[in-house]
Amino acid sequence: MKKSLLFVINNFNIGGPQKSLLALLHELDFKKYDVDLLILQEGGKLVEFLPSEVSLVNPHKKHRYAILSKKHISRYILEMCRSLDIKFLYNTLKSIIFGVYKRNMTESKQKFWQRNKEVLPKLEKYYDIAFGVSSGHSLYFIIDCVNAKRKINWIRTDYRVLKRNKKIDSEYISKAEMSLSVSEQCKDIFIDEFKEINPKVEVIYNLLPVNLYNTLPADTTLMKKELQNQINLLTICRLDPHKGLDIAIKCCKILLEEGLNIKWFVLGEGSYKTKVEEMIEEFNLQGSFILLGSHLNTMKYINESDIFVHPSRFEGKSNVVDEAKYLCKPIVVTNYNTATEQINNMGNGIITEIDEGSLAKGILSIIQDKSLENKFIQNLKNDQYDRRISIKKFDNLFS
């Protein structure tokens, strides 16, 4: 008999957790599973790429209200006014004011959900297993609003950097049967942070949507080389202060001052875009440090690069680094907490300190030493991860 699965995710736009879930859904054996997906935020650029066997479940409007989505909050407040939902409206405004005052909207959103969970409608359907794919609100949802035999949390980053109210999270994590982690490092950090409740954690590495990428076009015209000696660097990330784009911009300036003909492309969108554009202008890097926007088929862009650079300050386990490894591209990453789980320094890539000088030195090492580049490429070819391992582990845990 088929198992009924529900995956709940905060949003379904282009991002690492979303693409990893999409890859998993394309690999699942639908003879074993009936699969539903619930997306807490409206919209989602990846919805059109879902397998036809996956059914979308629409959340109640109060579920959408309860996550205090910045993108839609103004409209939700108007809807509450029209429906005379005074209690919800009062709690919403109170939480926004508290979050702004405390400069911590994350904790304010946690407390808002906790205060209103009793009035949130429950899903009618019963599931064998429900997954809170992006932790946070997706975990809260499956605990408070889903009737399921097994409830599973999913850890996707270093919990310490999230600035969350640990007491509230602990209450929900203790009600989940287990957590899945995308890396051993994230698992160890999570267990240490919540040692008082002794959580059970299993590691399942992210899957890459390779088969989907192979069906999608991508316009990489802007990355075509103008001169034979042009070196294309590529970074793929959300435009966010944690991703180290300020480091990348300063590093780009150093490399240009060394006389190199480089162009540094960045794939991604985010709230930090205006600041990044200002820094590009400040360092006079127009035409050298180029923002390409957000594109789904990241592998096509990685193929057009000479070196893949990931200057992040922290990561759970970077999907795009795994994509660059899959394509056997020379890789330079900063020493964020999970870097050594993906890169063997001077074995299949370079790990540098988290500053522009060290990053520039690492990139120069590859540019100036062809034998080192070839060594990295060969080692990456010899050490390809078999994605069937992740699928088999998922089946062993849940089928």
C-alpha positions in Angstrom: 0.0 0.0 0.0 1.2 3.5 -0.9 2.5 5.8 1.8 0.9 9.3 1.8 3.5 12.1 2.1 3.0 15.8 2.7 5.9 18.2 2.1 5.4 21.7 3.6 7.8 24.4 2.5 7.8 28.2 3.3 8.1 29.3 -0.3 8.8 27.6 -3.7 11.0 30.2 -5.4 14.5 29.6 -6.8 16.7 28.6 -3.9 18.8 25.7 -2.6 16.2 24.0 -0.4 13.5 24.4 -3.0 15.6 23.0 -5.8 16.7 20.2 -3.6 13.1 19.3 -2.8 12.2 19.5 -6.5 15.0 17.1 -7.3 13.8 14.7 -4.6 10.2 14.8 -5.9 11.5 14.0 -9.4 13.4 11.0 -8.0 10.6 9.5 -5.9 8.9 6.3 -6.9 5.3 7.2 -7.2 4.3 3.5 -7.1 5.4 3.7 -3.4 4.2 7.2 -2.5 1.2 9.5 -2.9 2.7 13.0 -2.6 1.1 16.4 -1.6 3.0 19.7 -1.4 1.8 22.7 0.6 3.5 26.1 0.0 3.0 28.6 2.8 3.7 31.7 0.8 1.8 32.5 -2.3 3.2 31.9 -5.7 6.5 30.2 -6.4 8.6 30.2 -9.6 9.3 26.4 -9.4 5.7 25.2 -9.2 5.5 24.7 -13.0 8.3 22.2 -12.8 6.7 19.9 -10.3 6.1 16.3 -11.4 2.5 15.8 -12.5 2.0 13.1 -9.8 2.5 15.8 -7.0 -0.7 17.4 -5.8 -0.7 21.0 -4.5 -2.6 21.6 -1.3 -3.7 25.2 -0.7 -3.3 26.5 2.8 -6.1 28.4 4.5 -5.8 32.2 4.4 -5.1 32.2 8.2 -2.1 30.0 7.6 -0.7 32.7 5.2 -1.5 35.4 7.7 0.3 33.5 10.5 3.7 33.5 8.8 3.8 37.3 8.6 5.2 37.3 5.0 6.9 40.7 4.4 5.9 40.5 0.8 2.2 40.2 1.4 1.6 41.6 4.9 0.0 44.9 3.7 -2.6 43.1 1.7 -3.2 40.6 4.5 -3.8 43.5 7.0 -6.4 45.0 4.6 -8.1 41.5 4.3 -8.3 41.3 8.1 -9.9 44.7 8.3 -12.5 43.8 5.7 -13.3 40.5 7.5 -13.4 42.2 10.9 -10.9 39.7 12.2 -9.9 42.1 15.1 -8.0 39.6 17.2 -5.7 38.5 14.4 -5.3 42.1 13.2 -4.3 43.3 16.7 -1.8 40.4 17.1 -0.4 41.1 13.7 0.2 44.8 14.3 1.6 44.1 17.8 4.1 41.6 16.4 5.3 43.9 13.6 5.8 46.7 16.1 7.6 44.4 18.5 9.8 43.0 15.7 10.8 46.5 14.5 11.5 47.7 18.1 13.6 44.6 19.0 15.2 44.5 15.5 14.3 40.8 15.4 11.4 40.1 13.1 12.3 36.4 13.2 11.5 36.0 16.9 8.5 38.2 16.5 7.1 35.9 13.8 7.8 32.8 16.0 5.8 34.4 18.9 3.0 35.5 16.6 2.5 31.9 15.3 2.6 30.5 18.9 0.0 33.0 20.1 -2.4 32.2 17.2 -1.9 28.5 16.7 -5.1 27.5 18.4 -7.2 29.4 15.8 -5.4 28.0 12.8 -7.4 25.4 10.8 -6.2 21.8 10.7 -5.9 20.0 7.3 -8.6 17.4 6.9 -6.5 14.8 5.2 -4.5 12.2 7.2 -0.9 11.5 6.2 1.5 8.7 6.9 4.4 11.2 7.0 4.6 15.0 7.0 7.8 16.9 6.4 8.6 20.5 7.5 11.0 20.9 4.6 12.4 24.4 5.5 12.1 24.0 9.3 10.8 27.2 11.0 7.2 27.8 10.0 7.0 24.6 7.9 7.8 22.6 11.1 5.3 24.7 13.2 2.7 23.9 10.5 3.1 20.2 10.5 3.0 20.1 14.3 0.0 22.3 14.8 -2.1 21.9 11.6 -1.4 18.4 10.2 -2.8 15.0 11.3 0.1 12.6 10.5 1.5 9.4 11.9 5.1 10.7 11.6 6.3 14.3 11.6 9.8 15.1 10.3 11.8 18.3 10.7 14.5 19.3 8.1 17.7 21.1 9.1 19.3 23.1 6.2 21.8 25.5 7.9 23.8 26.3 11.0 21.1 26.9 13.6 23.4 29.2 15.6 23.3 32.0 13.0 19.5 32.2 12.6 18.8 34.5 15.6 15.7 32.4 16.6 14.0 31.9 19.9 15.4 28.5 20.9 12.8 27.9 23.6 10.0 28.1 21.1 11.8 26.0 18.5 12.6 23.4 21.2 9.0 23.0 22.0 8.2 22.1 18.3 11.4 20.0 17.6 10.6 17.8 20.7 7.2 17.0 19.0 8.8 15.8 15.8 9.8 12.2 15.5 13.1 13.1 14.0 15.1 15.7 12.0 16.8 15.3 8.7 20.0 17.3 8.1 21.7 18.2 4.8 25.2 17.8 6.3 27.1 16.2 9.2 28.2 19.6 10.4 24.7 20.9 10.6 23.6 17.7 12.4 26.3 18.1 15.0 25.5 21.8 15.6 21.8 21.0 15.9 22.3 18.2 18.4 24.6 20.4 20.5 22.1 23.3 20.4 19.2 21.1 21.5 21.0 18.5 23.7 18.5 19.0 26.5 15.8 17.3 24.3 18.3 14.8 22.7 16.9 15.1 19.1 17.2 12.1 16.7 18.9 13.3 13.5 19.7 11.5 10.2 21.8 13.0 7.4 20.5 12.9 3.8 22.6 14.9 1.4 20.8 17.3 -1.0 19.9 16.1 -4.5 20.7 18.1 -7.6 17.9 18.5 -10.2 20.2 17.3 -13.0 17.5 15.7 -15.1 15.4 18.8 -15.0 18.3 21.1 -15.9 18.9 19.0 -19.0 15.4 19.9 -20.3 15.7 23.7 -19.6 17.1 26.4 -21.9 19.4 29.1 -20.5 20.6 32.3 -22.1 24.3 32.6 -21.2 25.1 35.2 -23.9 26.4 37.7 -21.4 29.1 35.2 -20.3 30.5 34.7 -23.7 34.2 35.7 -23.8 35.1 38.9 -25.6 38.8 38.0 -25.7 40.6 34.6 -25.5 42.4 35.5 -22.3 39.2 36.5 -20.4 38.7 34.6 -17.2 35.1 34.1 -16.1 34.4 33.8 -12.4 31.0 32.9 -11.2 29.2 33.1 -7.9 25.6 31.9 -7.4 23.8 33.0 -4.3 20.9 34.9 -2.7 21.9 38.6 -2.6 22.3 38.7 1.1 24.9 40.1 3.5 25.7 36.6 4.7 26.8 35.5 1.3 30.0 37.5 1.2 29.3 39.6 -1.9 31.1 42.6 -0.3 34.2 40.3 0.0 33.8 39.2 -3.7 33.6 42.9 -4.9 36.8 43.8 -3.0 38.5 40.6 -4.3 37.5 41.5 -7.9 39.2 44.9 -7.5 42.4 43.2 -6.3 42.4 40.8 -9.2 41.9 43.6 -11.7 44.7 45.6 -10.1 46.9 42.5 -10.7 46.3 43.1 -14.4 44.0 40.1 -15.0 41.3 40.2 -17.6 38.5 38.9 -15.4 34.7 39.2 -15.4 32.9 38.2 -12.2 29.3 37.1 -12.8 26.7 36.7 -10.0 23.6 34.7 -10.4 20.8 35.5 -7.9 18.3 38.0 -6.5 17.7 39.4 -3.0 17.1 42.3 -0.6 20.8 43.2 -0.7 20.8 44.0 -4.4 20.8 47.8 -4.1 23.7 47.7 -1.6 25.7 45.4 -4.0 25.0 47.8 -6.9 26.2 50.7 -4.8 29.4 48.8 -4.0 30.0 48.0 -7.6 29.8 51.7 -8.4 31.9 52.6 -5.4 34.8 50.4 -6.6 34.3 51.3 -10.2 33.6 47.7 -11.3 30.8 48.3 -13.8 31.4 45.9 -16.6 33.6 43.7 -14.5 31.3 42.6 -11.6 28.1 41.7 -13.3 24.7 40.8 -11.8 22.8 38.4 -14.0 19.6 38.1 -11.9 17.9 34.8 -11.0 17.9 31.8 -13.3 16.8 28.3 -12.7 19.2 26.4 -14.8 22.3 27.3 -12.8 24.4 24.4 -14.3 24.4 26.0 -17.8 26.0 29.1 -16.2 28.5 27.1 -14.3 29.5 25.5 -17.5 30.4 28.9 -18.9 32.7 29.7 -16.0 36.4 29.1 -15.6 36.4 29.2 -11.8 33.5 28.8 -9.4 33.8 31.1 -6.3 31.7 30.8 -3.2 32.6 33.7 -0.7 30.0 32.9 1.9 30.2 33.6 5.6 28.1 30.6 6.5 26.3 27.7 4.8 24.3 24.6 5.7 25.5 22.7 2.7 25.7 24.6 -0.5 23.8 23.2 -3.4 25.6 25.3 -5.9 29.0 24.1 -4.7 27.7 20.5 -5.3 26.7 21.6 -8.8 30.1 23.0 -9.5 31.7 19.7 -8.2 29.3 17.7 -10.4 30.5 19.7 -13.4 34.2 19.3 -12.3 34.9 23.1 -12.2 37.8 24.5 -10.3 36.3 25.8 -7.0 37.4 28.4 -4.5 35.3 28.7 -1.3 35.8 30.6 1.9 36.2 28.8 5.2 32.5 28.8 6.3 31.5 26.2 8.8 30.6 23.3 6.4 33.3 24.1 3.7 35.4 21.0 4.6 32.4 18.7 4.1 32.4 19.6 0.4 35.9 20.7 -0.4 39.2 19.0 0.4 41.6 22.0 0.5 44.2 21.6 -2.3 42.7 18.3 -3.2 39.6 19.1 -5.2 39.5 22.9 -4.6 40.7 25.7 -2.4 39.4 26.9 0.9 40.5 30.4 1.9 40.0 32.6 4.9 36.9 34.8 4.9 38.5 38.0 3.5 39.2 39.5 0.1 43.0 39.1 0.2 42.9 35.4 1.0 40.1 34.8 -1.6 42.1 36.6 -4.3 45.2 34.6 -3.4 43.2 31.4 -3.8 41.8 32.4 -7.2 45.3 33.5 -8.4 46.7 30.1 -7.4 44.4 28.4 -9.9 44.9 31.0 -12.7 48.7 30.9 -12.4 49.1 27.1 -12.0 47.5 25.0 -14.8 48.7 21.7 -13.2 46.9 22.6 -10.0 43.7 23.3 -12.0 44.0 20.0 -13.8 44.6 18.2 -10.5 41.4 19.6 -9.1 39.4 18.7 -12.2 40.7 15.1 -12.2 40.0 14.6 -8.5 36.5 15.9 -8.9 35.9 13.4 -11.8 37.2 10.6 -9.6 34.9 11.5 -6.6 31.4 11.9 -8.0 28.6 11.5 -5.5 26.0 8.9 -6.4 22.6 10.5 -5.9 21.0 7.1 -5.6 22.5 6.9 -2.0 20.3 9.8 -0.9 17.2 8.2 -2.5 17.9 4.8 -1.0 18.3 6.3 2.4 15.0 8.2 2.1 13.3 5.0 1.0 14.9 3.1 3.9 13.7 5.6 6.4 10.2 6.3 5.1 8.9 3.6 2.6 
